[in-house]
Amino acid sequence: MPLFDKHGRAITDLRISITDRCNYKCVYCRTGTDGPAYAELSFDEYLRMARLFVGLGITKIRLTGGEPLLRNGLVEFVRKVAKLRTVEGERPDIALTTNGDLLAGLAQPLKDAGLNRVTVSLDAVEPELFARITRVPNGFDNVVAGIRAARRAGLDPVKVNCVLLRGFNEGQIVPLGKFSREEGVIVRFIEFMPLEEDRAWSPEKVVTLKEIVETLSAYRPLVEIPHERSETARKYRFDDGVGEIGIIAPVSMPFCGQCSRVRLTSDGKIRTCLFSVWDHDLYELMRRGATDGECVRFIEDVIAKKEARHHIGEPDFVPASRTMVHIGG
Protein backbone atom coordinates (compact mmCIF):
# COMPACT_ATOMS: atom_id res chain seq x y z
CA MET A 1 0.00 0.00 0.00
CA PRO A 2 1.43 3.41 -0.94
CA LEU A 3 1.53 6.30 1.49
CA PHE A 4 -1.49 8.59 1.28
CA ASP A 5 -1.88 12.10 2.60
CA LYS A 6 -5.11 13.48 4.06
CA HIS A 7 -6.06 14.81 0.61
CA GLY A 8 -6.08 11.30 -0.89
CA ARG A 9 -2.86 11.71 -2.89
CA ALA A 10 -0.56 8.68 -3.15
CA ILE A 11 3.02 9.63 -2.25
CA THR A 12 5.36 7.60 -4.45
CA ASP A 13 8.30 9.92 -5.21
CA LEU A 14 11.12 10.69 -2.75
CA ARG A 15 13.74 13.37 -3.38
CA ILE A 16 16.89 13.12 -1.27
CA SER A 17 19.28 16.06 -1.09
CA ILE A 18 22.74 14.71 -0.26
CA THR A 19 24.42 18.13 0.04
CA ASP A 20 23.57 21.82 -0.07
CA ARG A 21 27.02 22.62 -1.48
CA CYS A 22 27.10 23.79 -5.08
CA ASN A 23 29.92 24.80 -7.40
CA TYR A 24 27.63 27.14 -9.38
CA LYS A 25 26.02 30.41 -8.25
CA CYS A 26 23.03 30.67 -10.57
CA VAL A 27 21.35 34.06 -10.38
CA TYR A 28 17.84 32.63 -9.86
CA CYS A 29 19.03 30.47 -6.95
CA ARG A 30 21.97 32.01 -5.10
CA THR A 31 23.09 35.53 -4.23
CA GLY A 32 26.71 34.44 -4.32
CA THR A 33 27.22 35.37 -0.67
CA ASP A 34 25.59 32.41 1.05
CA GLY A 35 27.34 29.04 1.04
CA PRO A 36 26.42 25.68 2.56
CA ALA A 37 24.15 26.12 5.57
CA TYR A 38 23.23 22.61 6.68
CA ALA A 39 24.96 19.38 7.60
CA GLU A 40 25.49 16.40 5.34
CA LEU A 41 24.64 12.96 6.69
CA SER A 42 26.55 9.79 5.95
CA PHE A 43 25.37 7.75 3.00
CA ASP A 44 24.42 4.93 5.38
CA GLU A 45 22.02 7.32 7.12
CA TYR A 46 20.45 8.38 3.82
CA LEU A 47 20.23 4.71 2.85
CA ARG A 48 18.32 3.83 6.01
CA MET A 49 15.88 6.67 5.35
CA ALA A 50 15.45 5.57 1.73
CA ARG A 51 14.83 1.97 2.85
CA LEU A 52 12.10 3.08 5.26
CA PHE A 53 10.37 5.18 2.60
CA VAL A 54 10.59 2.44 -0.02
CA GLY A 55 9.05 0.04 2.47
CA LEU A 56 6.12 2.45 2.75
CA GLY A 57 5.40 2.55 -0.98
CA ILE A 58 7.95 4.91 -2.53
CA THR A 59 8.83 3.70 -6.05
CA LYS A 60 10.93 6.60 -7.37
CA ILE A 61 14.01 8.16 -5.75
CA ARG A 62 15.70 11.29 -7.07
CA LEU A 63 19.09 12.36 -5.71
CA THR A 64 19.58 16.11 -5.60
CA GLY A 65 21.56 18.94 -3.99
CA GLY A 66 23.12 21.46 -4.00
CA GLU A 67 25.24 19.63 -6.51
CA PRO A 68 25.15 15.88 -5.73
CA LEU A 69 28.19 15.06 -7.88
CA LEU A 70 30.35 16.92 -5.34
CA ARG A 71 29.84 14.10 -2.82
CA ASN A 72 32.55 11.45 -2.80
CA GLY A 73 31.07 7.96 -2.65
CA LEU A 74 27.99 8.79 -4.72
CA VAL A 75 28.46 5.91 -7.17
CA GLU A 76 28.58 3.33 -4.39
CA PHE A 77 25.53 4.93 -2.74
CA VAL A 78 23.58 4.57 -5.99
CA ARG A 79 24.66 0.93 -6.12
CA LYS A 80 23.21 0.35 -2.63
CA VAL A 81 19.98 2.22 -3.36
CA ALA A 82 19.56 0.05 -6.46
CA LYS A 83 19.52 -3.03 -4.21
CA LEU A 84 16.41 -1.82 -2.39
CA ARG A 85 13.07 -3.35 -3.37
CA THR A 86 9.66 -1.72 -3.46
CA VAL A 87 6.60 -3.27 -1.84
CA GLU A 88 5.92 -4.86 -5.24
CA GLY A 89 9.40 -6.41 -5.23
CA GLU A 90 10.77 -4.14 -7.95
CA ARG A 91 13.92 -2.05 -7.94
CA PRO A 92 13.10 1.64 -7.36
CA ASP A 93 13.49 4.02 -10.28
CA ILE A 94 16.59 6.11 -9.48
CA ALA A 95 17.18 9.53 -11.00
CA LEU A 96 19.66 12.36 -10.41
CA THR A 97 19.47 16.14 -10.83
CA THR A 98 22.79 17.87 -11.54
CA ASN A 99 24.26 21.04 -13.00
CA GLY A 100 26.24 18.71 -15.26
CA ASP A 101 29.65 20.27 -14.65
CA LEU A 102 31.17 16.99 -13.39
CA LEU A 103 28.87 14.60 -15.23
CA ALA A 104 31.02 13.64 -18.22
CA GLY A 105 33.34 11.46 -16.13
CA LEU A 106 30.60 10.02 -13.92
CA ALA A 107 27.74 9.24 -16.30
CA GLN A 108 28.87 5.71 -17.18
CA PRO A 109 29.90 4.69 -13.61
CA LEU A 110 26.55 5.94 -12.32
CA LYS A 111 24.68 4.03 -15.01
CA ASP A 112 26.65 0.88 -14.21
CA ALA A 113 25.79 1.33 -10.51
CA GLY A 114 22.06 1.42 -11.24
CA LEU A 115 21.12 5.03 -12.03
CA ASN A 116 18.22 5.12 -14.49
CA ARG A 117 17.87 8.74 -15.54
CA VAL A 118 19.48 12.14 -15.24
CA THR A 119 18.25 15.73 -15.39
CA VAL A 120 20.77 18.48 -16.19
CA SER A 121 20.37 22.23 -15.69
CA LEU A 122 21.17 24.35 -18.76
CA ASP A 123 19.67 27.83 -18.74
CA ALA A 124 21.25 29.08 -21.98
CA VAL A 125 22.95 27.66 -25.05
CA GLU A 126 25.02 30.79 -25.57
CA PRO A 127 28.27 30.30 -23.59
CA GLU A 128 28.57 33.95 -22.56
CA LEU A 129 25.00 34.13 -21.25
CA PHE A 130 25.44 30.75 -19.56
CA ALA A 131 28.45 32.16 -17.71
CA ARG A 132 26.46 35.22 -16.63
CA ILE A 133 23.68 33.01 -15.25
CA THR A 134 25.91 30.52 -13.43
CA ARG A 135 28.64 33.04 -12.55
CA VAL A 136 31.17 30.36 -13.44
CA PRO A 137 33.51 30.97 -16.41
CA ASN A 138 33.97 28.29 -19.06
CA GLY A 139 31.38 25.90 -17.65
CA PHE A 140 29.20 25.58 -20.73
CA ASP A 141 31.38 23.06 -22.55
CA ASN A 142 31.56 20.85 -19.44
CA VAL A 143 27.78 20.75 -19.16
CA VAL A 144 27.22 19.92 -22.82
CA ALA A 145 29.89 17.20 -22.57
CA GLY A 146 28.02 15.83 -19.54
CA ILE A 147 24.71 15.78 -21.40
CA ARG A 148 26.27 13.90 -24.31
CA ALA A 149 28.02 11.45 -21.96
CA ALA A 150 24.68 10.76 -20.25
CA ARG A 151 23.11 9.97 -23.61
CA ARG A 152 25.96 7.64 -24.54
CA ALA A 153 25.63 5.88 -21.18
CA GLY A 154 21.92 5.28 -21.75
CA LEU A 155 20.64 7.48 -18.90
CA ASP A 156 17.48 8.04 -20.91
CA PRO A 157 15.46 10.05 -21.26
CA VAL A 158 18.03 12.78 -20.60
CA LYS A 159 16.16 15.89 -19.48
CA VAL A 160 17.55 19.41 -19.67
CA ASN A 161 15.98 22.00 -17.35
CA CYS A 162 15.93 25.73 -18.01
CA VAL A 163 14.60 28.27 -15.50
CA LEU A 164 13.35 31.34 -17.37
CA LEU A 165 13.63 34.90 -16.02
CA ARG A 166 12.05 37.74 -17.92
CA GLY A 167 14.61 40.24 -19.11
CA PHE A 168 17.41 37.74 -18.72
CA ASN A 169 17.14 34.53 -20.74
CA GLU A 170 13.69 34.33 -22.35
CA GLY A 171 15.55 34.77 -25.65
CA GLN A 172 16.83 31.21 -25.15
CA ILE A 173 13.43 29.55 -25.64
CA VAL A 174 13.82 28.88 -29.36
CA PRO A 175 17.57 28.06 -29.20
CA LEU A 176 16.84 25.48 -26.50
CA GLY A 177 14.00 24.10 -28.60
CA LYS A 178 16.53 23.59 -31.37
CA PHE A 179 18.94 22.03 -28.83
CA SER A 180 16.28 19.44 -28.01
CA ARG A 181 15.97 18.53 -31.67
CA GLU A 182 19.72 18.45 -32.32
CA GLU A 183 20.83 16.61 -29.17
CA GLY A 184 17.94 14.17 -28.74
CA VAL A 185 17.08 15.36 -25.22
CA ILE A 186 13.89 16.56 -23.53
CA VAL A 187 14.14 20.26 -22.80
CA ARG A 188 11.95 21.46 -19.93
CA PHE A 189 11.24 25.11 -19.24
CA ILE A 190 10.46 26.02 -15.63
CA GLU A 191 8.60 29.08 -14.45
CA PHE A 192 10.68 31.13 -12.01
CA MET A 193 9.57 30.42 -8.42
CA PRO A 194 10.13 32.40 -5.19
CA LEU A 195 12.89 30.14 -3.86
CA GLU A 196 16.05 32.22 -4.46
CA GLU A 197 18.33 33.41 -1.69
CA ASP A 198 17.82 37.15 -2.10
CA ARG A 199 13.99 36.83 -2.19
CA ALA A 200 13.79 39.09 -5.25
CA TRP A 201 10.97 37.13 -6.95
CA SER A 202 8.03 39.01 -8.43
CA PRO A 203 5.23 37.88 -10.78
CA GLU A 204 6.57 40.20 -13.47
CA LYS A 205 9.74 38.09 -13.76
CA VAL A 206 7.80 34.92 -14.58
CA VAL A 207 7.74 33.75 -18.21
CA THR A 208 4.50 31.75 -18.29
CA LEU A 209 3.60 28.48 -19.97
CA LYS A 210 1.34 30.34 -22.41
CA GLU A 211 4.19 32.60 -23.52
CA ILE A 212 6.61 29.68 -23.90
CA VAL A 213 4.16 27.73 -26.06
CA GLU A 214 3.45 30.78 -28.22
CA THR A 215 7.17 31.50 -28.70
CA LEU A 216 8.02 27.92 -29.66
CA SER A 217 4.97 27.58 -31.91
CA ALA A 218 6.10 30.64 -33.88
CA TYR A 219 9.32 28.74 -34.59
CA ARG A 220 7.61 25.42 -35.35
CA PRO A 221 4.15 24.12 -34.41
CA LEU A 222 3.85 22.17 -31.17
CA VAL A 223 1.57 19.23 -30.47
CA GLU A 224 0.64 18.51 -26.85
CA ILE A 225 1.17 14.88 -25.85
CA PRO A 226 -0.25 12.93 -22.88
CA HIS A 227 1.46 13.05 -19.50
CA GLU A 228 0.99 11.11 -16.29
CA ARG A 229 -1.36 12.69 -13.77
CA SER A 230 1.41 13.16 -11.19
CA GLU A 231 3.96 14.54 -13.68
CA THR A 232 4.95 18.14 -13.12
CA ALA A 233 5.46 19.01 -16.79
CA ARG A 234 3.02 19.58 -19.62
CA LYS A 235 4.57 17.75 -22.59
CA TYR A 236 4.81 18.75 -26.25
CA ARG A 237 6.47 17.57 -29.46
CA PHE A 238 7.23 19.55 -32.56
CA ASP A 239 4.90 18.75 -35.44
CA ASP A 240 7.49 16.63 -37.27
CA GLY A 241 8.05 14.45 -34.20
CA VAL A 242 11.62 15.65 -33.61
CA GLY A 243 12.30 17.20 -30.21
CA GLU A 244 10.28 16.99 -26.99
CA ILE A 245 9.49 19.96 -24.77
CA GLY A 246 8.22 19.98 -21.21
CA ILE A 247 6.89 23.03 -19.39
CA ILE A 248 6.68 23.11 -15.61
CA ALA A 249 4.28 25.89 -14.64
CA PRO A 250 3.84 25.98 -10.85
CA VAL A 251 3.00 29.69 -10.95
CA SER A 252 0.55 30.03 -13.84
CA MET A 253 -0.86 26.48 -13.79
CA PRO A 254 -0.25 24.81 -10.39
CA PHE A 255 -0.35 21.02 -10.26
CA CYS A 256 -0.58 20.57 -6.47
CA GLY A 257 -3.71 18.43 -6.70
CA GLN A 258 -1.73 15.59 -8.24
CA CYS A 259 1.46 15.97 -6.18
CA SER A 260 3.12 12.63 -5.35
CA ARG A 261 6.38 13.97 -3.88
CA VAL A 262 8.10 14.22 -0.51
CA ARG A 263 11.61 15.57 0.16
CA LEU A 264 14.49 14.84 2.50
CA THR A 265 16.95 17.68 3.10
CA SER A 266 20.69 17.08 3.37
CA ASP A 267 20.43 17.27 7.17
CA GLY A 268 17.70 14.64 7.33
CA LYS A 269 14.50 16.66 7.62
CA ILE A 270 11.28 15.74 5.81
CA ARG A 271 9.61 18.45 3.75
CA THR A 272 6.15 17.68 2.40
CA CYS A 273 6.08 20.61 -0.02
CA LEU A 274 8.71 22.65 -1.81
CA PHE A 275 7.11 25.70 -0.17
CA SER A 276 6.74 24.28 3.34
CA VAL A 277 7.32 26.80 6.11
CA TRP A 278 8.43 24.05 8.49
CA ASP A 279 10.17 20.70 8.29
CA HIS A 280 10.17 17.47 10.29
CA ASP A 281 13.38 16.12 11.78
CA LEU A 282 13.69 12.42 10.93
CA TYR A 283 17.44 12.42 11.51
CA GLU A 284 17.10 13.65 15.11
CA LEU A 285 14.70 10.79 15.78
CA MET A 286 17.22 8.33 14.33
CA ARG A 287 20.08 9.94 16.25
CA ARG A 288 18.23 9.35 19.50
CA GLY A 289 18.05 5.64 18.72
CA ALA A 290 14.54 5.27 17.32
CA THR A 291 13.65 1.87 15.91
CA ASP A 292 12.56 1.43 12.30
CA GLY A 293 8.98 1.05 13.51
CA GLU A 294 9.12 4.35 15.38
CA CYS A 295 10.58 6.08 12.33
CA VAL A 296 7.87 4.61 10.10
CA ARG A 297 5.13 5.92 12.37
CA PHE A 298 6.79 9.34 12.35
CA ILE A 299 6.94 9.35 8.52
CA GLU A 300 3.31 8.29 8.20
CA ASP A 301 2.20 11.04 10.58
CA VAL A 302 4.18 13.69 8.68
CA ILE A 303 2.86 12.58 5.26
CA ALA A 304 -0.71 12.65 6.57
CA LYS A 305 -0.27 16.40 7.19
CA LYS A 306 1.02 17.25 3.71
CA GLU A 307 -0.15 20.67 2.53
CA ALA A 308 -3.00 20.86 0.03
CA ARG A 309 -1.21 23.39 -2.20
CA HIS A 310 1.18 26.30 -2.33
CA HIS A 311 0.04 29.94 -2.29
CA ILE A 312 2.43 31.63 -4.74
CA GLY A 313 1.19 35.04 -5.82
CA GLU A 314 -1.57 35.21 -3.21
CA PRO A 315 -1.70 38.05 -0.66
CA ASP A 316 -1.09 35.65 2.26
CA PHE A 317 1.85 33.84 0.61
CA VAL A 318 4.63 33.05 3.08
CA PRO A 319 8.01 32.14 1.50
CA ALA A 320 9.42 28.69 2.12
CA SER A 321 11.55 28.38 5.25
CA ARG A 322 14.54 27.38 3.09
CA THR A 323 15.70 28.42 -0.35
CA MET A 324 16.02 25.93 -3.19
CA VAL A 325 19.71 25.14 -2.81
CA HIS A 326 19.11 24.25 0.86
CA ILE A 327 15.99 22.17 0.15
CA GLY A 328 17.09 20.11 -2.82
CA GLY A 329 16.04 20.57 -6.44
Secondary structure, 3 states (H helix, E strand, C coil): CCEECCCCCEECEEEEECCCCCCCCCCCCCCCCCCCCCCCCCHHHHHHHHHHHHHCCCCEEEEECCCHHHCCCHHHHHHHHCCCCCCCCCCCEEEEEECCCCCCCCHHHHHHHCCCEEEEECCCCCHHHHHHHHCCCCCHHHHHHHHHHHHHHCCCCCEEEEEEECCCCHHHHHHHHHHHHHHCCEEEEEECCCCCCCCCCCHHHECCHHHHHHHHHHHCCEEEECCCCCCCEEEEEECCCCCEEEEECCCCCCCHHHCCEEEECCCCEEECCCCCCCCEEHHHHHHCCCCHHHHHHHHHHHHHCCCCCCCCCCCCCCCCCCCHHHHCC
